[in-house]
Amino acid sequence: MPEPTDVAAKPPQNVPSFCLPALTYQPTNPRSYRPGIGLVGCGGITTHHLRAYSAAGYRVTALCDVVKEAAERRRDEFYPDAQVFTDYQELLQKADVEVVDVTTHPEIRGPIIAACLEAGKHVLSQKPFVIDIDEGERLADLADKQGVLLAVNQNARWAPHFSYIREAVEADLIGQVASVHCGVHWDHSWVRGTVFEKVYHLILYDFGIHWFDFLSTVMGKQRPLRVYASTAISPTQDIMPALLGQASIEYPRAQATLVFDGHAAHNPWDEAYVAGSHGTLRSFGPNVNQQTVELSRDGGDYRPKLSGAWFPDGFHGTMGELLCAIEEKRQPSNDARSNLRSLELAFAAVASAMRHEPIVPGTIRKLPDPPTG
């Protein structure tokens, strides 16, 4: 097999010449639109939000958290001139806040998003978007009614390797996708002592939604037929949620598998493989921030030189796409309605793992409750 090459290198000898096209995989900024942004919820993840927004030159003018000290801490660290609130309704009264980033946990997020939309604010919702598909559809309908945009912070979409693969698929560099196989092998027991330790469906739902969303974006218009999934408790884990999970997804003319080894304490590894009718794409590396991407087609292997990292570029990408969409008067690519297709996959996987049977995506309208007893 020819040795992989980078963009600047010559293609292997005796194979058709191919030049990697320029793909827009990095976050983009609006040309001139710089609205006031309000942040509702100032938990740990918002360090990545605000670091990305500050680096991009976005204006955060208000911060809100029921724990005032949490909002003050984020203000002092990133936006010293921002106002601090403990009631998000007061934040919504600020005329200069046009966009609200809602980062609270999903169980309480729906009413907050609805209030933002009713106040005429554009909204970026933290992921997972909702725990009820019907509620998600109502919120998407409300955004349409109010004439504002509702997007979801699926930040992995702008992780360089995921973003490049998606853009390459959309550019038809590998033809029609026939299979997608992803494996993530890492130690997720870092949640010990946090609120995430109590999330029963931690791996397939809270974590796995990134990969179900990636699958939805690369499969395009192909709709899944069935999902079969399972979870297991690692023999050495000491926290409640099952840290091992896997899912097999059937399509009319394609298949996909997702493997989550969330208690691999030694030699972590992350990979994705997308096979098409004219070529393949794969990414691999020791973690989500260190990934090599390779495109194989026409008898040659090509490795684009990618810049950036999931953290914090993914958070730049989600807000940047929303701001660009507002400026350009269009729906963002990470809009809420399309994100519900990703949640349908995740909910089906969770239900399948609990019932030990295949599930048709879309038939499970709510995140299944944990078992009792």
TIGUVO-837031 format. One record per atom (N, C-alpha, C): residue in one letter; z negated, y negated, x. Coordinates in steps of 0.05 Angstrom, whole numbers, padded with zeros to 5 digits, always signed. Atoms other than C-alpha are relative to their C-alpha. Layout:
N
AZYX/...
This chain:
373
M+00000+00024+00017/M+00000+00000+00000/M+00000-00025+00018/P+00000+00024-00016/P+00016-00070+00027/P-00028-00013+00001/E+00025+00014-00002/E-00043-00110+00051/E+00000-00024-00018/P+00001+00024+00017/P-00067-00164+00002/P+00006-00025+00015/T-00006+00026-00013/T-00043-00234+00017/T-00011-00023-00016/D+00009+00023+00015/D-00066-00303-00002/D+00024-00017-00007/V-00022+00016+00011/V-00025-00358-00033/V+00019-00009+00022/A-00016+00011-00021/A+00000-00384+00034/A+00015+00021+00016/A-00011-00021-00017/A+00018-00317+00064/A+00027+00009-00011/K-00025-00011+00008/K+00086-00284+00062/K-00004+00025-00016/P+00003-00025+00015/P+00096-00228+00011/P+00007+00023+00019/P-00006-00023-00017/P+00099-00157+00040/P+00030+00004+00003/Q-00028-00005-00006/Q+00165-00135+00071/Q+00011+00020-00020/N-00015-00019+00017/N+00217-00099+00028/N-00010+00002-00028/V+00007+00001+00029/V+00187-00119-00039/V+00010-00027-00011/P-00011+00025+00012/P+00212-00172-00088/P-00019-00024+00006/S+00015+00024-00006/S+00190-00243-00070/S-00013-00010-00026/F+00015+00010+00023/F+00137-00271-00117/F-00018-00023+00010/C+00017+00022-00007/C+00102-00338-00114/C-00020-00005-00022/L+00020+00005+00020/L+00036-00348-00149/L+00003-00028-00012/P-00001+00026+00012/P+00042-00405-00199/P-00027-00014+00001/A+00025+00015+00002/A-00010-00460-00202/A-00011+00004-00028/L+00013-00004+00026/L-00059-00443-00258/L-00023-00019-00003/T+00022+00018+00005/T-00108-00491-00289/T-00025+00016-00008/Y+00024-00017+00005/Y-00171-00449-00282/Y-00026-00015+00003/Q+00024+00016-00005/Q-00220-00503-00261/Q-00006-00018-00024/P+00007+00018+00022/P-00258-00548-00310/P+00017-00025+00001/T-00015+00025+00002/T-00220-00609-00334/T-00017-00021-00013/N+00015+00023+00012/N-00246-00678-00352/N+00019-00016-00018/P-00016+00018+00016/P-00222-00726-00406/P+00010-00023+00017/R-00012+00021-00016/R-00178-00782-00381/R-00018-00024+00002/S+00016+00024+00000/S-00223-00839-00402/S-00024+00002-00019/Y+00021-00003+00020/Y-00270-00814-00457/Y-00026+00008+00013/R+00026-00005-00011/R-00342-00818-00434/R-00022-00007-00020/P+00019+00007+00021/P-00387-00815-00495/P-00029+00004+00009/G+00028-00006-00005/G-00462-00816-00497/G-00006+00028-00010/I+00006-00028+00007/I-00488-00744-00497/I-00030+00002-00004/G+00028-00005+00005/G-00554-00723-00528/G-00005+00030+00005/L+00007-00027-00005/L-00589-00659-00506/L-00024+00007-00017/V+00022-00009+00017/V-00632-00622-00557/V-00010+00027+00011/G+00010-00023-00013/G-00676-00571-00522/G+00002-00003+00030/C+00000+00005-00029/C-00696-00579-00449/C-00012+00023+00016/G+00010-00024-00013/G-00711-00508-00427/G+00013+00004+00027/G-00009-00005-00027/G-00695-00476-00360/G+00029-00001+00004/I-00029-00001-00003/I-00621-00466-00372/I+00012-00028+00002/T-00011+00027+00000/T-00611-00541-00381/T+00002-00012+00027/T-00004+00009-00028/T-00619-00551-00306/T+00029+00002+00007/H-00029-00004-00006/H-00548-00522-00301/H+00017-00019-00016/H-00015+00019+00017/H-00523-00564-00359/H+00001-00028+00013/L+00002+00027-00009/L-00548-00629-00331/L+00010-00004+00028/R-00011+00002-00027/R-00530-00615-00259/R+00030-00002-00002/A-00029+00001+00003/A-00459-00602-00281/A+00009-00026-00012/Y-00008+00025+00013/Y-00456-00663-00326/Y-00002-00024+00020/S+00004+00022-00019/S-00484-00708-00272/S+00022+00000+00021/A-00021-00002-00021/A-00434-00683-00220/A+00027-00008-00012/A-00025+00007+00012/A-00377-00694-00270/A+00001-00029-00009/G+00001+00028+00008/G-00399-00765-00285/G-00003-00004-00030/Y+00004+00002+00029/Y-00416-00751-00358/Y-00026-00016-00005/R+00023+00018+00006/R-00466-00798-00392/R-00019+00015-00020/V+00021-00010+00018/V-00529-00766-00421/V-00020-00022-00005/T+00016+00023+00007/T-00567-00820-00458/T-00025+00006-00015/A+00024-00007+00015/A-00619-00781-00496/A-00007+00029+00004/L+00010-00027-00004/L-00662-00719-00485/L-00022+00006-00021/C+00020-00006+00021/C-00703-00683-00538/C-00012+00028+00004/D+00013-00026+00000/D-00754-00627-00536/D-00027-00004-00014/V+00026+00002+00014/V-00815-00612-00578/V-00023-00002+00020/V+00019+00004-00022/V-00852-00609-00512/V+00009-00025+00016/K-00010+00025-00012/K-00846-00681-00489/K+00003+00001+00030/E+00000-00002-00029/E-00862-00664-00417/E+00026+00013+00010/A-00025-00014-00008/A-00801-00618-00414/A+00023-00019+00000/A-00022+00020+00001/A-00754-00674-00435/A-00004-00021+00022/E+00005+00020-00021/E-00787-00723-00388/E+00007+00011+00028/R-00007-00012-00026/R-00779-00674-00330/R+00030+00000+00005/R-00029+00000-00002/R-00704-00667-00343/R+00010-00029+00004/R-00008+00028-00003/R-00698-00743-00350/R-00005-00009+00028/D+00007+00010-00027/D-00733-00757-00285/D+00017+00013+00021/E-00016-00015-00020/E-00692-00704-00248/E+00029-00009+00000/F-00029+00004+00002/F-00623-00723-00274/F+00009-00027-00011/Y-00010+00025+00014/Y-00617-00784-00320/Y-00024-00018-00005/P+00024+00015+00002/P-00675-00832-00308/P+00001-00022-00021/D-00003+00021+00020/D-00647-00883-00358/D+00002+00011-00028/A-00002-00011+00027/A-00643-00834-00416/A-00025-00003-00016/Q+00023+00001+00017/Q-00689-00840-00476/Q-00010+00028-00005/V+00013-00026+00005/V-00737-00783-00492/V-00011+00000-00028/F+00009-00003+00028/F-00752-00757-00562/F-00013+00028-00002/T+00011-00027+00008/T-00793-00700-00592/T+00011+00009-00027/D-00012-00006+00026/D-00757-00703-00659/D+00030-00004+00002/Y-00029+00003-00003/Y-00682-00689-00657/Y+00012-00019-00021/Q-00010+00018+00021/Q-00673-00729-00722/Q+00001-00028+00011/E+00001+00027-00012/E-00692-00792-00683/E+00023-00002+00020/L-00023+00001-00019/L-00641-00775-00629/L+00026-00004-00015/L-00025+00002+00016/L-00587-00768-00683/L+00005-00028-00011/Q-00003+00027+00009/Q-00600-00840-00704/Q+00012-00019+00021/K-00011+00016-00022/K-00576-00866-00637/K+00030-00002-00003/A-00029+00004+00004/A-00507-00896-00647/A+00016+00007+00024/D-00015-00006-00024/D-00488-00886-00575/D+00002+00029+00006/V-00002-00029-00003/V-00498-00811-00580/V+00023+00010-00018/E-00023-00010+00015/E-00430-00783-00601/E+00002+00031+00002/V-00001-00029-00004/V-00438-00712-00574/V-00028+00011+00005/V+00026-00012-00003/V-00499-00667-00579/V+00003+00028+00011/D+00001-00027-00012/D-00512-00607-00534/D-00026+00013-00010/V+00023-00014+00012/V-00558-00560-00573/V-00006+00026+00015/T+00006-00022-00018/T-00592-00511-00526/T-00023+00017-00009/T+00023-00015+00009/T-00648-00483-00568/T+00008+00029-00005/H-00006-00029+00005/H-00654-00408-00583/H+00014+00003-00027/P-00018-00003+00024/P-00606-00382-00637/P-00015+00002-00026/E+00015-00004+00025/E-00661-00366-00688/E-00005-00026-00014/I+00006+00026+00012/I-00674-00440-00699/I+00023-00020+00003/R-00021+00019-00007/R-00608-00470-00677/R+00017-00009-00024/G-00018+00006+00021/G-00568-00467-00742/G-00006-00026-00015/P+00007+00026+00014/P-00605-00522-00781/P+00003-00024+00018/I-00003+00023-00018/I-00604-00567-00719/I+00029-00007+00002/I-00029+00005-00001/I-00529-00559-00712/I+00010-00013-00025/A-00009+00011+00026/A-00519-00572-00786/A-00008-00030-00002/A+00009+00028+00001/A-00560-00637-00781/A+00017-00017+00018/C-00017+00015-00018/C-00519-00659-00721/C+00027-00005-00012/L-00026+00003+00012/L-00454-00647-00757/L-00001-00019-00024/E+00003+00018+00023/E-00478-00682-00820/E-00004-00029+00009/A+00003+00027-00011/A-00496-00742-00776/A+00025-00010+00013/G-00025+00008-00011/G-00424-00744-00753/G+00003+00003+00030/K-00001-00005-00029/K-00437-00718-00683/K+00017+00025+00007/H-00012-00024-00011/H-00393-00670-00644/H-00021+00017+00013/V+00022-00018-00009/V-00433-00609-00622/V+00011+00021+00020/L-00004-00023-00017/L-00434-00561-00564/L-00025+00017-00004/S+00022-00018+00005/S-00477-00501-00583/S-00004+00019+00023/Q+00005-00021-00020/Q-00511-00456-00532/Q+00009+00027-00011/K-00007-00027+00008/K-00491-00383-00534/K-00025+00017+00000/P-00018-00007+00021/P-00499-00336-00569/P-00001-00020-00024/F-00002+00021+00020/F-00475-00383-00624/F-00019+00003-00023/V+00016-00005+00024/V-00509-00353-00685/V-00008+00030+00000/I+00008-00028+00005/I-00544-00289-00707/I+00010+00010-00027/D-00011-00006+00027/D-00507-00290-00774/D+00028-00011-00001/I-00028+00008+00001/I-00431-00291-00778/I+00006-00020-00023/D-00004+00017+00023/D-00433-00322-00847/D-00010-00028+00005/E+00011+00026-00007/E-00477-00379-00822/E+00019-00014+00020/G-00019+00012-00019/G-00428-00390-00764/G+00025-00010-00014/E-00023+00009+00015/E-00370-00395-00813/E-00007-00025-00016/R+00008+00024+00015/R-00409-00445-00856/R-00002-00024+00019/L+00002+00023-00018/L-00423-00488-00795/L+00028-00009+00009/A-00028+00008-00007/A-00349-00486-00774/A+00013-00015-00023/D-00011+00014+00023/D-00330-00506-00845/D-00012-00028-00002/L+00013+00026+00001/L-00381-00563-00843/L+00011-00019+00021/A-00012+00017-00021/A-00353-00589-00778/A+00028-00010-00009/D-00026+00009+00010/D-00283-00590-00809/D-00004-00021-00022/K+00005+00019+00022/K-00310-00626-00871/K-00008-00027+00011/Q+00010+00025-00011/Q-00345-00678-00828/Q+00020-00013+00019/G-00020+00011-00018/G-00284-00688-00784/G-00010-00002+00029/V+00010-00001-00028/V-00321-00670-00720/V+00005+00028+00011/L-00006-00025-00014/L-00314-00614-00669/L-00026+00015+00006/L+00023-00018-00006/L-00361-00555-00659/L+00010+00021+00020/A-00007-00018-00022/A-00355-00516-00593/A-00024+00016+00008/V+00021-00018-00009/V-00395-00460-00561/V-00001+00001+00030/N+00004+00001-00029/N-00423-00460-00491/N+00003+00028+00012/Q-00007-00026-00013/Q-00389-00394-00469/Q+00008-00007+00028/N-00005+00011-00026/N-00397-00418-00398/N+00015+00019+00019/A-00015-00019-00018/A-00369-00354-00366/A+00030-00004-00002/R-00029+00005+00002/R-00300-00376-00390/R+00010-00016+00023/W-00008+00016-00022/W-00300-00425-00333/W-00012+00010+00027/A+00005-00013-00026/A-00328-00378-00280/A+00027+00003+00012/P-00027+00000-00012/P-00270-00382-00231/P+00016+00026-00004/H-00015-00025+00002/H-00252-00308-00233/H+00008+00006-00028/F-00007-00005+00028/F-00256-00301-00309/F+00022-00020-00009/S-00019+00020+00009/S-00218-00366-00319/S+00028+00005+00012/Y-00026-00006-00012/Y-00163-00348-00270/Y+00013+00024-00013/I-00012-00024+00013/I-00153-00279-00301/I+00010-00007-00028/R-00009+00008+00027/R-00150-00309-00371/R+00026-00017+00002/E-00023+00017-00002/E-00100-00362-00350/E+00024+00016+00010/A-00022-00017-00009/A-00058-00310-00313/A+00011+00017-00022/V-00010-00015+00023/V-00055-00267-00375/V+00015-00017-00019/E-00014+00018+00018/E-00036-00326-00418/E+00027-00009+00012/A-00025+00008-00013/A+00018-00344-00367/A+00019+00024+00002/D-00016-00024+00001/D+00046-00273-00377/D+00006+00011+00028/L-00005-00010-00027/L+00038-00255-00304/L-00002+00030+00002/I+00002-00029-00001/I+00021-00183-00320/I+00011+00013-00025/G-00011-00011+00025/G+00056-00174-00387/G-00021+00006-00021/Q+00018-00007+00022/Q+00023-00142-00447/Q-00024+00015+00010/V+00025-00013-00010/V-00049-00122-00434/V-00003+00027-00014/A+00004-00027+00011/A-00061-00048-00443/A-00029+00010+00003/S+00027-00009-00004/S-00131-00039-00415/S-00016-00021+00015/V+00019+00018-00013/V-00192-00079-00394/V-00025+00016+00006/H+00024-00015-00007/H-00250-00048-00356/H-00018-00017+00018/C+00019+00017-00015/C-00311-00087-00332/C-00025+00016+00005/G+00026-00012-00007/G-00373-00063-00296/G-00017-00020+00014/V+00019+00019-00012/V-00434-00104-00280/V-00025+00016+00008/H+00022-00016-00011/H-00488-00073-00236/H-00019-00019+00015/W+00018+00021-00011/W-00547-00119-00222/W-00029+00006-00011/D+00028-00004+00009/D-00622-00126-00235/D-00008-00023-00019/H+00006+00021+00021/H-00637-00163-00300/H-00030-00001-00006/S+00029+00000+00005/S-00712-00151-00296/S-00012-00027+00008/W+00010+00027-00006/W-00718-00224-00274/W-00011-00013-00026/V+00009+00011+00025/V-00732-00237-00348/V-00030+00005-00005/R+00028-00007+00003/R-00802-00208-00339/R-00017-00026-00001/G+00018+00023+00003/G-00853-00258-00364/G+00013-00024-00014/T-00014+00021+00015/T-00801-00301-00401/T+00004+00008-00029/V-00005-00007+00028/V-00782-00305-00474/V+00022+00021-00003/F-00022-00019+00002/F-00721-00263-00459/F-00010+00029+00002/E+00011-00027-00002/E-00765-00203-00444/E-00005+00011-00028/K+00005-00009+00027/K-00778-00200-00519/K+00025+00002-00017/V-00026-00003+00015/V-00704-00200-00539/V+00007+00030+00000/Y-00005-00029+00002/Y-00694-00128-00563/Y+00028+00007+00009/H-00028-00006-00006/H-00618-00131-00558/H+00009-00017+00024/L-00005+00018-00022/L-00620-00166-00491/L+00027+00004+00014/I-00023-00005-00017/I-00563-00132-00454/I+00026-00002-00016/L-00025+00000+00015/L-00509-00120-00507/L+00004-00026-00015/Y-00003+00025+00016/Y-00523-00185-00544/Y-00003-00025+00017/D+00005+00026-00014/D-00555-00241-00503/D+00016-00002+00026/F-00015+00000-00025/F-00523-00221-00437/F+00029+00008-00004/G-00027-00011+00003/G-00463-00180-00459/G+00019-00018-00015/I-00018+00017+00014/I-00435-00235-00503/I+00020-00013+00018/H-00019+00012-00019/H-00403-00265-00440/H+00024+00019+00003/W-00021-00019-00005/W-00363-00201-00430/W+00016+00006-00025/F-00015-00003+00025/F-00346-00191-00503/F+00018-00024-00005/D-00016+00024+00003/D-00321-00263-00503/D+00024+00001+00019/F-00022-00003-00019/F-00280-00250-00440/F+00021+00019-00011/L-00018-00020+00011/L-00250-00189-00473/L+00017-00013-00023/S-00014+00013+00022/S-00232-00230-00535/S+00022-00019+00010/T-00020+00020-00010/T-00196-00283-00493/T+00024+00014+00013/V-00023-00013-00013/V-00154-00235-00452/V+00016+00018-00018/M-00015-00017+00019/M-00136-00191-00511/M+00016-00017-00020/G-00016+00017+00017/G-00109-00251-00549/G+00001+00007-00029/K-00002-00006+00028/K-00082-00233-00617/K-00005+00029-00007/Q+00007-00028+00006/Q-00097-00159-00610/Q-00028+00001-00011/R+00026-00003+00012/R-00154-00144-00657/R-00012+00028+00003/P+00012-00026-00004/P-00203-00088-00643/P-00003+00017-00025/L+00002-00018+00023/L-00206-00027-00688/L-00028+00011-00003/R+00026-00013+00000/R-00272+00005-00668/R-00015-00006+00026/V+00018+00003-00023/V-00331-00003-00621/V-00020+00023+00000/Y+00021-00020-00003/Y-00374+00053-00595/Y-00017-00007+00024/A+00018+00010-00021/A-00435+00033-00554/A-00026+00016+00001/S+00026-00012-00004/S-00500+00059-00527/S-00017-00016+00019/T+00019+00012-00019/T-00562+00034-00491/T-00020+00021+00010/A+00020-00018-00011/A-00615+00067-00448/A-00020-00015+00015/I+00021+00012-00016/I-00680+00050-00415/I+00000+00013+00027/S+00001-00010-00027/S-00679+00056-00340/S-00026+00015+00006/P+00025-00015-00005/P-00728+00108-00314/P-00021-00015+00016/T+00020+00014-00015/T-00762+00056-00271/T-00006-00028-00010/Q+00005+00027+00010/Q-00760-00008-00313/Q-00027-00001-00013/D+00027+00004+00011/D-00826-00037-00336/D-00001-00023-00021/I-00001+00020+00022/I-00803-00086-00390/I+00012+00012-00025/M-00006-00013+00026/M-00788-00074-00463/M+00030+00005-00005/P-00028-00005+00008/P-00712-00084-00473/P+00014+00020+00017/A-00017-00019-00015/A-00664-00029-00453/A+00018-00016+00019/L-00015+00015-00020/L-00631-00053-00389/L+00027+00013+00007/L-00025-00013-00004/L-00573-00004-00390/L+00016+00000-00026/G-00017+00000+00024/G-00515-00011-00438/G+00029+00005+00007/Q-00029-00004-00004/Q-00442+00007-00447/Q+00014-00001-00027/A-00016+00002+00024/A-00387-00003-00498/A+00028+00008+00005/S-00028-00007+00000/S-00319+00027-00511/S+00014-00012-00024/I-00014+00015+00022/I-00270-00015-00553/I+00028+00010-00002/E-00027-00010+00005/E-00207+00013-00585/E+00016-00023-00013/Y-00020+00018+00012/Y-00146-00030-00601/Y+00024+00017-00009/P-00023-00015+00009/P-00081-00009-00635/P+00017+00011+00023/R-00017-00009-00022/R-00045-00005-00568/R-00013-00008+00027/A+00015+00007-00025/A-00100-00018-00516/A-00028+00012-00002/Q+00028-00009+00000/Q-00170+00002-00496/Q-00015-00017+00020/A+00017+00015-00018/A-00229-00030-00462/A-00027+00013+00003/T+00028-00010-00004/T-00296-00010-00432/T-00016-00021+00014/L+00019+00018-00012/L-00356-00052-00413/L-00024+00016+00008/V+00023-00014-00010/V-00412-00023-00370/V-00020-00020+00011/F+00021+00018-00009/F-00478-00059-00359/F-00022+00016+00011/D+00022-00012-00013/D-00525-00030-00308/D-00020-00021+00008/G+00017+00023-00004/G-00580-00081-00314/G-00026+00005+00015/H+00023-00006-00016/H-00631-00046-00271/H+00008+00013+00027/A-00010-00009-00026/A-00591-00035-00207/A-00011-00018+00022/A+00014+00017-00019/A-00639-00062-00155/A+00012+00000+00027/H-00011-00003-00027/H-00598-00041-00095/H+00031-00003-00001/N-00029+00003-00003/N-00527-00063-00075/N+00013-00008-00026/P-00013+00008+00025/P-00507-00102-00137/P+00030-00003+00003/W-00029+00001+00000/W-00434-00103-00156/W+00010-00009-00027/D-00012+00010+00025/D-00390-00138-00208/D+00030+00002+00003/E-00029-00003-00002/E-00318-00121-00223/E+00013-00001-00028/A-00016+00000+00025/A-00264-00130-00276/A+00028+00009+00007/Y-00027-00011-00004/Y-00197-00095-00282/Y+00016-00004-00026/V-00017+00005+00023/V-00141-00117-00329/V+00028+00010+00007/A-00026-00012-00005/A-00078-00075-00332/A+00020-00008-00021/G-00020+00008+00019/G-00014-00100-00364/G+00026+00015+00005/S-00026-00015-00002/S+00058-00076-00373/S+00015-00007+00025/H-00015+00008-00024/H+00082-00114-00311/H-00018-00004+00025/G+00017+00004-00023/G+00021-00117-00266/G-00029+00004-00007/T+00029-00001+00005/T-00054-00116-00258/T-00015-00023+00013/L+00018+00020-00011/L-00110-00165-00245/L-00027+00013+00003/R+00027-00010-00004/R-00177-00149-00216/R-00017-00020+00015/S+00019+00017-00015/S-00238-00185-00192/S-00023+00018+00009/F+00021-00017-00011/F-00295-00157-00150/F-00017-00016+00019/G+00018+00013-00018/G-00356-00179-00112/G-00029+00007-00005/P+00028-00008+00002/P-00431-00173-00103/P-00015-00013-00024/N+00013+00013+00023/N-00448-00220-00161/N+00021-00018-00014/V-00019+00015+00016/V-00417-00266-00213/V+00009-00026+00014/N-00007+00024-00014/N-00415-00325-00165/N+00017+00005+00025/Q-00016-00007-00023/Q-00380-00288-00108/Q+00020+00021-00008/Q-00020-00017+00010/Q-00316-00259-00133/Q+00027-00004+00014/T-00027+00000-00010/T-00248-00242-00103/T+00018+00009-00022/V-00020-00008+00020/V-00188-00240-00150/V+00025+00009+00013/E-00024-00011-00011/E-00127-00199-00137/E+00020+00005-00022/L-00022-00006+00019/L-00060-00197-00174/L+00019+00019+00014/S-00020-00020-00010/S-00014-00137-00164/S+00024+00001-00019/R-00025-00002+00016/R+00058-00139-00187/R+00024-00001+00019/D-00025+00000-00016/D+00129-00130-00161/D-00004+00013+00028/G+00004-00014-00025/G+00103-00083-00107/G-00018-00014+00020/G+00017+00014-00018/G+00056-00134-00075/G-00027-00007-00012/D+00027+00008+00008/D-00017-00154-00078/D-00005-00028+00010/Y+00004+00029-00006/Y-00036-00228-00079/Y-00028-00009-00008/R+00027+00010+00005/R-00104-00261-00074/R+00000-00030+00000/P+00001+00030+00001/P-00108-00333-00098/P-00026-00009+00013/K+00024+00012-00011/K-00158-00377-00062/K-00013-00017-00021/L+00014+00014+00022/L-00206-00398-00116/L-00023-00017+00010/S+00022+00017-00007/S-00255-00454-00113/S-00021-00001-00023/G+00020+00003+00021/G-00321-00463-00150/G-00016+00025-00004/A+00017-00022+00007/A-00373-00417-00180/A-00009-00003-00029/W+00009+00000+00028/W-00398-00397-00249/W-00021-00020-00005/F+00022+00020+00002/F-00462-00437-00238/F+00004-00021+00022/P+00002+00011+00027/P-00454-00495-00250/P+00027-00006-00013/D-00026+00008+00010/D-00378-00500-00261/D+00005+00010-00029/G-00003-00010+00028/G-00382-00458-00325/G-00010-00020-00020/F+00012+00020+00019/F-00426-00512-00357/F+00016-00026+00000/H-00019+00023+00000/H-00379-00567-00334/H+00024+00006-00017/G-00024-00008+00015/G-00321-00528-00365/G-00004-00002-00030/T+00004+00000+00029/T-00351-00520-00434/T-00001-00028-00012/M+00002+00028+00010/M-00370-00593-00443/M+00026-00015+00005/G-00025+00013-00006/G-00307-00617-00408/G+00022+00006-00020/E-00021-00008+00020/E-00263-00577-00456/E-00005-00014-00027/L+00006+00013+00025/L-00300-00606-00516/L+00007-00030+00001/L-00006+00029-00003/L-00293-00678-00490/L+00030-00004+00000/C-00029+00002-00001/C-00219-00667-00475/C+00011+00004-00028/A-00009-00005+00027/A-00209-00639-00545/A-00005-00024-00019/I+00006+00024+00016/I-00243-00700-00577/I+00020-00022+00007/E-00019+00021-00009/E-00200-00747-00535/E+00028+00005-00010/E-00028-00007+00007/E-00136-00709-00551/E+00004+00007-00029/K-00001-00005+00029/K-00153-00698-00625/K+00011+00028-00006/R-00008-00028+00004/R-00147-00622-00623/R-00026+00017-00001/Q+00022-00018-00002/Q-00192-00562-00629/Q-00004+00009+00029/P+00005-00010-00027/P-00226-00540-00564/P+00006+00030+00001/S-00005-00029-00003/S-00208-00471-00537/S-00025+00016-00004/N+00025-00014+00005/N-00282-00453-00542/N-00012-00008-00027/D+00010+00008+00026/D-00287-00473-00615/D-00016+00022-00013/A+00019-00018+00012/A-00339-00441-00659/A+00014+00022-00016/R-00013-00020+00017/R-00292-00406-00707/R+00011+00024+00016/S-00011-00021-00016/S-00256-00367-00653/S-00022+00016+00014/N+00022-00014-00014/N-00322-00351-00618/N-00013+00021-00018/L+00011-00020+00018/L-00343-00313-00680/L+00013+00028+00004/R-00013-00026-00005/R-00292-00259-00661/R-00015+00014+00023/S+00015-00012-00022/S-00332-00248-00597/S-00027+00010-00010/L+00025-00009+00011/L-00397-00244-00636/L+00004+00025-00017/E-00005-00024+00016/E-00366-00193-00683/E+00000+00025+00018/L+00000-00022-00019/L-00354-00149-00622/L-00029+00007+00009/A+00027-00004-00010/A-00425-00158-00597/A-00017+00012-00022/F+00015-00011+00022/F-00456-00145-00665/F+00007+00029-00006/A-00009-00027+00005/A-00414-00083-00675/A-00011+00019+00022/A+00010-00017-00022/A-00435-00057-00606/A-00030+00005-00004/V+00029-00004+00004/V-00509-00068-00622/V-00005+00020-00022/A+00003-00019+00022/A-00502-00032-00689/A+00008+00028+00008/S-00009-00027-00009/S-00464+00025-00657/S-00021+00013+00018/A+00021-00011-00017/A-00518+00034-00604/A-00024+00009-00016/M+00023-00007+00016/M-00571+00037-00657/M+00006+00023-00019/R-00007-00021+00019/R-00533+00083-00705/R+00012+00024+00013/H-00014-00022-00014/H-00498+00126-00653/H+00025+00008-00014/E-00025-00005+00013/E-00432+00119-00688/E+00019-00024+00004/P-00018+00023-00004/P-00368+00077-00682/P-00003-00020-00023/I+00002+00022+00020/I-00368+00010-00718/I+00025-00017+00001/V-00023+00018+00002/V-00311-00033-00742/V-00009-00029+00003/P+00008+00029-00003/P-00318-00105-00715/P+00005-00016-00025/G-00003+00016+00024/G-00329-00154-00771/G-00015+00010-00023/T+00016-00012+00022/T-00367-00106-00816/T-00029-00005+00003/I+00029+00006-00004/I-00434-00124-00785/I-00002-00030+00001/R+00000+00029+00003/R-00447-00195-00808/R-00024-00013+00013/K+00024+00011-00013/K-00516-00204-00777/K-00008+00017+00024/L+00011-00015-00022/L-00548-00185-00712/L-00020+00020-00011/P+00019-00019+00012/P-00584-00120-00730/P-00029-00005+00010/D+00029+00003-00007/D-00660-00123-00732/D-00009+00022+00018/P+00011-00022-00017/P-00700-00084-00680/P-00012+00021-00018/P+00013-00021+00016/P-00727-00017-00704/P-00030-00006-00003/T+00028+00004+00004/T-00797-00018-00732/T-00015+00025+00008/G+00017-00023-00007/G-00854+00026-00711/G+00001+00007+00030/
